């Protein structure tokens, strides 16, 4: 209103093809990766819920090493970090911050894993059935995936197609061309 200009919002672009080509595997480990961002307030109940599901459904849970006081113990390059989490079928991320774009979730979709939990923008776009921090709802949907291979495939396929149609470089370029070059 103050600048008398139209504001156009675009999705956060990510090179989903690169991530797919370098990290995707269709031979996922039937395990959980618990994503714990450096910012403590964004971790939510991720570890608690991952541990609960791990024990109840007898699945191993993995996470990035937590840092000691100097942070050097937890440093991983992007390559090493992606290699650490991408082999796991389930990716738990219960970040409740709705104002975050959620790049990690786009990467999860790009490697063929399933994101469980969280309220970042991309969570709702890519995994609408699990875009919450309601633990009862998350367990209910997790059980559907855990028990039904077709449900898992549908979630993975939907997230992959949506990531390409929404967050890929080509998709974002189309928005720019439509909004600014037409």
Buried (B, 14 or more C-beta within 10 A) or exposed (E): EEEEEEEEEEBBBBBBEEBBEBBBEEEBBEBBBBBBBEEEEBBBBBBEBBBBBBEEBEBEBBBBEEEEEEEEEBEEEEEEBBEBBBBBBBBBBBBBBEEBBBBBBBBBBBBBBBBBBBBBBBBBBBBEBBBBBEBEBBBEBBBBBBEEEEBBEBBBEBBBEBBBEBBBEEBBEEBEEEEEEE
